[in-house]
Structures are given as C-alpha cells and as structure tokens.
Amino acid sequence: MKTFRILVRNIRDGLKNVVRNLSLSFASISCITVTLLLVAVSMIGSLNVENFTKTIRDDFTIVTYMNNELTEDQENEIKAQIQKINNVESITFESKKEIAEQMKEESEVFNNIITSWSDSENPLYDTFKVKVKDSEKISDTAEKIKKIEGIAQVKYGEGMIDSLMTIFNIIEKILIVVVISLVVVTAFLIVNTIKITIFSRQEEVEIKRLVGASNFSIKQPFVIEGLFLGLLGSIVPVLVTIYAYSFFYEKTGGILFSHFIKLVDPYPFVFIISIILVVIGIIVGMFGSSRAVRRYLKI
Amino acid sequence: MEFIKLRNVEKVYPTGVTAIYGLNLDIKKGDFAFIIGASGSGKSTLIKMLYREEKATNGEIIIGGVQVGRLKNRKVYKLRRKLGIVFQDFKLLPRLTAYENVAFALEMYGLPKDEVRMKTLKALDLVGLKEKVKSYPNELSGGEQQRVAIARAIVNAPKLLICDEPTGNLDKKTSLEIMKVLEVINNLGTTVIVVTHDSDIVNKMKKRVILIDQGRVKKDFEKGTYDKNDFTKDEDVQKAFVKNEDGE
C-alpha cells in the first residue's frame, strides 16, 4: 500500500515535470524522435534486405536441361537419380512445350517467333527445375547433376547470385551496426539532455535529500519522467513507420527495381517495428533519466 | 544520557584543509544549544557532520544511538527522517504552497493522505502559519518562509532540530519571533541546535552556548552559568561576533 502510494505520487510528479519543464522536455523528446526515426529507417531497411536475401534464397533453382533425344523413361530415370542427391528438396518437370507457352506470354516478339514453330522444330529443352535445401551448397549440387548422363546443361545463376548475396549480407550487417550505434548515441544524448533538465532542478533534489527521501524515491519520478519522454518521443517515428512504409509499399507495389526484390508486407510488419521503437524509446528515456539523476545523488 | 556524543572528531577535506581537530561534545536530550564561532571556525562543518552531509575523517559521532559516521550514503535518509534541518535560505520549493512544502516530505515517506494532512496542519499551526497554508513562498515574508521551513523540519516529529543560521536573513524582531518558535518546539521535547552569528539572540535566549574556534570547542557556557558570566563580555566571544560582522 505504501509503495503503491509512493508510485502513484511519483507517476503524477513525473507527468507534471514533463509539462512544467516543457521546453527542456521538448528538447529531450525531439532528440528521441530524431534518433528513433533513423533507427526506424535503418531497421526497415535491414529487415527488408534480410527479406530479399531470404526470398532469393528460396527461389534458388538449378535448371537442368536434358538432351532432346531422350525418351520419357530415360527422363524419369534422370529424375530418380537427381532425387537421390542429398541437397535436393524438390523437382518439377517442365516440358519444352510448356516453356514455349510461358515465353509466348512474356512478350509480343517471343509470341511471333514461337507461334511460327511446329512442335518438332521447338529448339527448347525439356527441363527439371531442382530446388535445393541449402543454397550455400548449390554449386556442389549442380556439379553432381551435371555428371548424370543425358543432361545437356545445368544453370543456377552462378556468380551473379553469389555476389548479390554477399552484397546483401554486407548491407544487412552495416544496417545492424547503424541501428545499434544509433541506440547507443541516443542514450548518451538523452543522458545529457536530461542532465540539463535535472540541473535546473538540482535544488529540488537537494531538498528532497535533506528531508530524508531515499535515493530510490528521488529517482523514481525522474525515471517515470524519462519513460514519458521516451513514449512521447516515439509517437512521430511510429506514425511515420506505419503510414510512410504502407504508402511506399503501395506505391511500389511491394517490388523494388526487379520482381525478385520483394518488400516485406506492411502488416503486421509496421506494427512490430512500432512496438520495437516504443520499447527502445522508453528504455532509452528511463536509462537516460536514471543515469542523469545519479550525479546529484550521493550513492 | 547524552543524545549527541562526539568523540575525537576530526575532519580533513580532500583539499587537505583540516576543519575540525579532535572535537569532543555532548548534548543532552531536550537541550537547546547555540553554536557560535567566527567564519571558518568549523561550525558549519560540525553541523554538516551531524546530519551526515559531510563524513568525519576520524572519531565517532553518535546521535540517538546511531553511529552517524558508519552510515552508508544510501542509508543516510533514515537518519534524516529522524531529524529536522532549517537553513538560512529556507530552501523551500518555489512552486509549492506552504502546505505542499511541508507535506511533500511526508508524502515521500509514503504516509496516507489523512495522516499527511493532519500532521502538516498541526506543524503549520505550531509555527503560527495556520492562515497562510495556501500561500506560495514568494507571497510570504522572510520570517513566514522560515516558519514554513521550520514546520517542514518538525512535521515528522524529529528528536533533533538542527538550525543553520536560521535568522541570518531576517531582521531583529522577526529573528526573535523565530527563536520563540524554536523554544516552543524545544519545550515539546525536541533537542534543538542553533548555529548563529546573532549576539542579541544568544543574550536574550539564555541557553547553552558552545564556542567553536579553529576546529575545537573553545568555550562551553552551560545554561544557568550564563547569568554569572556575562559571556558577551568574553574576549573570544566578542571576537567571534566581530569577525562575523566584518567577514560576512
């Protein structure tokens, strides 16, 4: 009951202090807002890049072209052999006829050329699309498939995909470092901003100490104040995250540059990011206040 | 039984300045004692050690059985709740009313609202400020502000009231009024220690007077002996007051 009474009083005081020291509160809040915005952008960027990598990895297929003179039995035999390879997850067969149909739909030019072919003139190959379990070992698997008799050619994006993955990995790591350092920098900025606000209330802290307030009960209203500052500071970043990202997603149709770079669906993605932002804001605000007030307490 | 006991207390500041040398002092429960001394005599250091704002370098300070010197910083508040402190500059919070200034200490201890109200009004009544509970410090005279500060100091019924130059900012008439308030509090059983520069007050109150000089107790006039020794005629005491009037 006693603790509860003190807590209620301190929540009231914390709120009052945010309002009373409005200009300094505003400084702290905008400081949190700006950094949280940067954190939001980096986080959205980093998670999207991770998503690109994941979807591209999922799409990794080894396209196996078979010699044209093979019979259906022979093709089935090859399929069985591919299936025996450890890293193979699934195999889909596409006949050259199906491929021709697909290509017809892709463009007018293809359509004109392909309609002129008769079935026997079709220069395309029957193919197996092989999905692998572990994309890291894709080149090994491709080598094994290549050795099977009756295979004309094996393709799997080779160098292009490898370098793309490396680039994405680097971008992702950089963004993670950016997010972490931003959070650390904000924490320091907040500590300093709140230190200024507390400096102007040094006398209050001193008097509280003199009348016998425990360090904890002096600290608590400041920490609660920090919580409110963090909460208020995260409003704008949360709104920006929710509306700007959804808007961006709609404008681009969820696709960036090329059809295989897909953006993360905005829902529930933006809400998860928002929750993380609020939590970061609150923790940083509370930590900042708590560190800042320490200086004026003899602990 | 000594309520306050100082044994061979020594205070050396980190700068190397020694403020108190092997000081011994006893103050009984219910005593009213003035501490006088020239600026830089160490009297401020002495009372700061009593409420543990400063820590004695050597020696023992015992208040009501508590070894003040051994208190950990984070436990100091427990001592502070048992004593009241009054300052020359009042140290009131300007944004709180007289009532709130007195009540907030009790609120911080987590007392229920009714109890806070009862104790606060009682303390304000005792110092004669019943009519001004809703005034802010800047609406009160210096004497009234000091009364609020005294009310705050005694609201938790402390055993000891420490006053650091409580009348330093007040005129003679108001100073005497404040002293009367302190006397009433003393009569209710609280031990009162007053640091002062004001020779008039010391003369009129006829209480125990402890003269601190260069970090030591130089003279200690017991109550009652005062009538026989007109202590303001004492050369050392004269010097203490003169120095203060010059220096401050």
Contacts between the chains, C-beta under 8 A, distances in Angstrom:
chain1	res1	chain2	res2	distance
A	2	B	110	3.9
A	3	B	110	6.9
A	5	B	110	5.1
A	5	B	111	8.0
A	5	B	112	7.0
A	6	B	108	7.3
A	6	B	110	4.4
A	9	B	107	5.7
A	9	B	108	7.8
A	20	B	95	7.4
A	203	B	91	7.3
A	203	B	93	7.7
A	204	B	93	6.1
A	206	B	91	7.5
A	207	B	91	5.2
A	207	B	92	8.0
A	207	B	93	6.3
A	208	B	108	6.6
A	209	B	76	7.8
A	209	B	77	7.3
A	209	B	80	7.4
A	210	B	51	7.6
A	210	B	80	6.5
A	210	B	85	5.6
A	210	B	91	7.0
A	211	B	80	6.6
A	211	B	85	7.9
A	211	B	104	7.8
A	211	B	105	4.0
A	211	B	108	7.2
A	211	B	152	6.6
A	212	B	77	4.8
A	212	B	78	7.5
A	212	B	79	7.7
A	212	B	80	3.4
A	212	B	81	3.7
A	212	B	82	7.9
A	212	B	105	6.8
A	212	B	108	7.7
A	212	B	109	7.3
A	212	B	156	7.5
A	213	B	77	6.0
A	213	B	105	7.5
A	213	B	108	4.4
A	213	B	109	8.0
A	214	B	74	7.5
A	214	B	77	4.6
A	215	B	74	5.5
A	215	B	77	7.3
A	217	B	108	5.3
A	298	B	73	4.6
A	298	B	76	7.3
A	299	B	73	5.9
A	299	B	74	5.8
